[in-house]
């Protein structure tokens, strides 16, 4: 049973999804075949540039429409949080963060800085077990603080061109990294395969560098209630959303308008 009051207070929660484990394990095996090494050990084979593998993983993930099949198992929880009319981002971001490679991360941030709305939900799904060093970190309750409570820092690294393949696989073309506010603590999202972290796009989260011993391999699904579709891009396009659940009233309304066109 979900502790919704705690979720609303903290802005995040970790849920067990045993029914999802089979699909996640199947995806993980496919990634292993492509990389020719276990996903958690990618850093052992790909010590330099991991961009080509990242692109390969992302295109595989998108081509199989895993955003839709994964959604099927997550919808029972999502519906409790945002309602029966649900849309998912069709091309989710796939993540690879190797140990001691700061260039693999985009730092601490809030998704609302990049255009997400607080009406959305982020679902972070790992394909490897994550300990404190390899996991993302969050600041509980930060989704309810004013944006002025957080200080932007200038990130270092290679500039990413808008619309480039790097941008499409999740590297922002205008990075907006945040410093951890003085006196605030971050909490690691320690998870095993078969679990997922659900959080508000307005929460302070991320990772500056993976200090663990495994490569973090994961995907980020984003959901929004269909009633807020005017706030997001629609369709099977980059950053676009498609419906995965309809309420009875929504279905009846669609039938009505179809009959009266």
KAMOQUI-V507356 format. One record per residue. N is the residue number from 0. RES is the residue in one letter. SS is DSSP state (H for helix, E for strand, L for the rest). D_CENTER is the distance of its C-alpha to the mean C-alpha in Angstrom with 2 decimals. Layout:
<<N;RES;SS;D_CENTER> <N;RES;SS;D_CENTER>>
//
This chain:
<<0;X;L;22.69> <1;X;L;20.00> <2;X;L;21.11> <3;X;H;20.05> <4;X;H;22.23> <5;X;H;20.59> <6;X;H;17.08> <7;X;H;18.54> <8;X;H;20.19> <9;X;H;17.53> <10;X;L;14.47> <11;X;E;12.52> <12;X;E;13.53> <13;X;E;13.23> <14;X;E;14.53> <15;X;E;16.49> <16;X;L;16.00> <17;X;H;19.06> <18;X;H;19.38> <19;X;H;16.08> <20;X;H;17.40> <21;X;H;19.61> <22;X;H;17.12> <23;X;H;14.73> <24;X;H;17.99> <25;X;H;19.14> <26;X;H;16.17> <27;X;H;16.67> <28;X;H;20.36> <29;X;H;19.85> <30;X;H;17.87> <31;X;H;20.76> <32;X;H;23.26> <33;X;H;21.84> <34;X;H;21.63> <35;X;L;24.83> <36;X;L;23.57> <37;X;L;21.35> <38;X;H;17.70> <39;X;H;18.17> <40;X;H;21.23> <41;X;H;20.07> <42;X;H;21.34> <43;X;H;24.78> <44;X;H;25.18> <45;X;L;23.09> <46;X;L;24.35> <47;X;L;24.50> <48;X;L;22.40> <49;X;L;19.36> <50;X;H;18.52> <51;X;H;20.32> <52;X;H;18.63> <53;X;H;15.14> <54;X;H;16.39> <55;X;H;18.00> <56;X;H;15.03> <57;X;H;12.97> <58;X;H;16.09> <59;X;H;16.77> <60;X;H;13.45> <61;X;H;14.01> <62;X;H;17.69> <63;X;L;17.39> <64;X;L;15.36> <65;X;H;13.10> <66;X;H;10.84> <67;X;H;14.14> <68;X;H;15.36> <69;X;H;12.40> <70;X;H;12.50> <71;X;H;16.13> <72;X;H;15.64> <73;X;H;13.13> <74;X;H;15.18> <75;X;H;17.87> <76;X;H;15.75> <77;X;H;13.97> <78;X;H;17.52> <79;X;H;18.83> <80;X;H;16.58> <81;X;H;16.68> <82;X;L;19.54> <83;X;L;20.69> <84;X;L;19.89> <85;X;E;16.24> <86;X;E;14.49> <87;X;E;11.24> <88;X;E;9.94> <89;X;L;12.09> <90;X;L;10.83> <91;X;L;7.11> <92;X;E;6.37> <93;X;E;7.82> <94;X;E;8.55> <95;X;E;12.10> <96;X;E;13.50> <97;X;L;17.16> <98;X;E;19.41> <99;X;L;21.26> <100;X;L;19.68> <101;X;H;18.51> <102;X;H;18.14> <103;X;H;15.06> <104;X;L;13.09> <105;X;L;12.78> <106;X;E;14.11> <107;X;E;13.72> <108;X;E;12.75> <109;X;L;11.84> <110;X;H;9.69> <111;X;H;13.00> <112;X;H;14.69> <113;X;H;13.12> <114;X;L;14.12> <115;X;L;11.65> <116;X;L;13.96> <117;X;L;14.33> <118;X;L;14.94> <119;X;E;11.33> <120;X;E;8.98> <121;X;E;5.32> <122;X;E;5.25> <123;X;E;4.45> <124;X;E;7.23> <125;X;E;9.70> <126;X;L;12.51> <127;X;L;14.81> <128;X;L;16.11> <129;X;E;15.03> <130;X;L;17.78> <131;X;L;18.13> <132;X;L;18.40> <133;X;L;15.51> <134;X;L;12.88> <135;X;L;10.73> <136;X;E;12.99> <137;X;E;13.19> <138;X;L;16.33> <139;X;L;17.24> <140;X;L;18.62> <141;X;H;17.51> <142;X;H;16.08> <143;X;H;19.77> <144;X;L;21.23> <145;X;L;22.43> <146;X;H;20.72> <147;X;H;24.09> <148;X;H;23.48> <149;X;L;21.25> <150;X;L;22.73> <151;X;E;21.39> <152;X;E;22.25> <153;X;L;22.99> <154;X;L;20.80> <155;X;L;22.75> <156;X;L;22.17> <157;X;L;22.51> <158;X;L;22.02> <159;X;L;19.70> <160;X;L;21.32> <161;X;L;19.80> <162;X;L;19.21> <163;X;L;19.62> <164;X;H;17.84> <165;X;H;16.27> <166;X;H;14.97> <167;X;H;13.72> <168;X;L;11.74> <169;X;L;9.90> <170;X;L;12.88> <171;X;L;13.97> <172;X;L;17.65> <173;X;L;18.42> <174;X;L;16.65> <175;X;L;16.91> <176;X;E;16.75> <177;X;E;17.94> <178;X;L;20.48> <179;X;L;20.44> <180;X;L;23.06> <181;X;L;26.29> <182;X;L;26.72> <183;X;L;23.11> <184;X;L;21.49> <185;X;L;17.99> <186;X;E;16.96> <187;X;E;15.25> <188;X;L;12.73> <189;X;L;15.12> <190;X;E;14.25> <191;X;L;15.91> <192;X;L;15.09> <193;X;L;15.26> <194;X;E;13.29> <195;X;E;9.90> <196;X;E;8.89> <197;X;E;8.77> <198;X;E;9.15> <199;X;E;10.55> <200;X;L;9.36> <201;X;L;12.80> <202;X;L;12.45> <203;X;L;13.34> <204;X;E;10.92> <205;X;E;10.42> <206;X;E;12.97> <207;X;L;16.11> <208;X;L;17.25> <209;X;E;16.71> <210;X;L;19.99> <211;X;L;19.80> <212;X;L;21.58> <213;X;L;18.88> <214;X;L;16.38> <215;X;E;12.78> <216;X;E;11.38> <217;X;E;7.99> <218;X;E;5.44> <219;X;E;2.00> <220;X;E;4.66> <221;X;E;6.30> <222;X;E;9.82> <223;X;E;13.01> <224;X;E;16.58> <225;X;H;18.86> <226;X;H;21.30> <227;X;H;19.13> <228;X;H;18.85> <229;X;H;21.10> <230;X;H;18.39> <231;X;L;16.02> <232;X;L;16.88> <233;X;E;18.00> <234;X;L;18.48> <235;X;L;17.41> <236;X;L;17.01> <237;X;L;14.56> <238;X;L;12.15> <239;X;L;14.25> <240;X;E;13.88> <241;X;E;16.11> <242;X;E;17.59> <243;X;E;17.06> <244;X;E;19.34> <245;X;L;22.51> <246;X;L;24.76> <247;X;H;28.47> <248;X;H;29.45> <249;X;H;26.98> <250;X;H;28.45> <251;X;H;31.96> <252;X;H;31.40> <253;X;H;30.23> <254;X;H;33.37> <255;X;H;35.52> <256;X;H;34.41> <257;X;H;34.70> <258;X;H;38.25> <259;X;L;39.22> <260;X;L;38.06>>
//
